[in-house]
């Protein structure tokens, strides 16, 4: 299995753990760039017709969907990190939460709830008031619709804009 690029040296460092518990903690621009780079690695495949559905929560068996892979933001993230070279075997079907946890870990946020709450509590940084729905509704990403021609490119552009609105360094109060 390939090493997953979370960009973290040691999330158990006491200062990092303390920052994560603060309400006003923000990921760094560097951490967001790692998420963007991982998504960019599967952008072309995820943009193929029929290969993206934000409501799909299960990583599919090879050849079981039009795109032979997952069909949601977090599922594509899992594919970009864990399954870079191979799709999961049928016996190893993972749900979208695998990718969610990897994104949260990269951003040093506390799992799915921490990630969604961070986006929800920071609509100015996220870019709209729908960040809590980042894994379930196209409205969470500016410009994304169910019939978008290049959905992953739109998601990446949204995250690039989020990155520019993040403080220059992770901050906490």
ChimeraX attribute file (.defattr): number of C-alpha atoms within 10 A of each C-alpha:
attribute: neighborCount
match mode: 1-to-1
recipient: residues
	/A:1	9
	/A:2	9
	/A:3	8
	/A:4	15
	/A:5	15
	/A:6	18
	/A:7	16
	/A:8	12
	/A:9	7
	/A:10	8
	/A:11	13
	/A:12	10
	/A:13	9
	/A:14	10
	/A:15	9
	/A:16	12
	/A:17	14
	/A:18	12
	/A:19	19
	/A:20	21
	/A:21	14
	/A:22	12
	/A:23	13
	/A:24	14
	/A:25	17
	/A:26	24
	/A:27	24
	/A:28	18
	/A:29	19
	/A:30	17
	/A:31	21
	/A:32	21
	/A:33	18
	/A:34	17
	/A:35	24
	/A:36	20
	/A:37	15
	/A:38	23
	/A:39	24
	/A:40	18
	/A:41	16
	/A:42	17
	/A:43	21
	/A:44	12
	/A:45	16
	/A:46	25
	/A:47	18
	/A:48	15
	/A:49	14
	/A:50	13
	/A:51	20
	/A:52	27
	/A:53	18
	/A:54	19
	/A:55	15
	/A:56	18
	/A:57	19
	/A:58	18
	/A:59	28
	/A:60	23
	/A:61	18
	/A:62	16
	/A:63	10
	/A:64	11
	/A:65	14
	/A:66	14
	/A:67	18
	/A:68	15
	/A:69	24
	/A:70	32
	/A:71	24
	/A:72	25
	/A:73	26
	/A:74	28
	/A:75	26
	/A:76	27
	/A:77	27
	/A:78	27
	/A:79	24
	/A:80	22
	/A:81	23
	/A:82	20
	/A:83	15
	/A:84	17
	/A:85	11
	/A:86	11
	/A:87	19
	/A:88	18
	/A:89	12
	/A:90	12
	/A:91	7
	/A:92	11
	/A:93	13
	/A:94	19
	/A:95	18
	/A:96	23
	/A:97	17
	/A:98	18
	/A:99	24
	/A:100	23
	/A:101	22
	/A:102	23
	/A:103	25
	/A:104	20
	/A:105	19
	/A:106	23
	/A:107	26
	/A:108	26
	/A:109	24
	/A:110	17
	/A:111	17
	/A:112	20
	/A:113	14
	/A:114	18
	/A:115	23
	/A:116	21
	/A:117	17
	/A:118	22
	/A:119	24
	/A:120	20
	/A:121	17
	/A:122	18
	/A:123	15
	/A:124	13
	/A:125	21
	/A:126	25
	/A:127	18
	/A:128	16
	/A:129	16
	/A:130	20
	/A:131	24
	/A:132	23
	/A:133	16
	/A:134	21
	/A:135	22
	/A:136	17
	/A:137	17
	/A:138	21
	/A:139	16
	/A:140	23
	/A:141	23
	/A:142	17
	/A:143	13
	/A:144	19
	/A:145	16
	/A:146	13
	/A:147	12
	/A:148	15
	/A:149	15
	/A:150	18
	/A:151	26
	/A:152	25
	/A:153	18
	/A:154	19
	/A:155	23
	/A:156	20
	/A:157	16
	/A:158	19
	/A:159	21
	/A:160	16
	/A:161	15
	/A:162	18
	/A:163	21
	/A:164	12
	/A:165	14
	/A:166	19
	/A:167	13
	/A:168	13
	/A:169	12
	/A:170	17
	/A:171	15
	/A:172	14
	/A:173	9
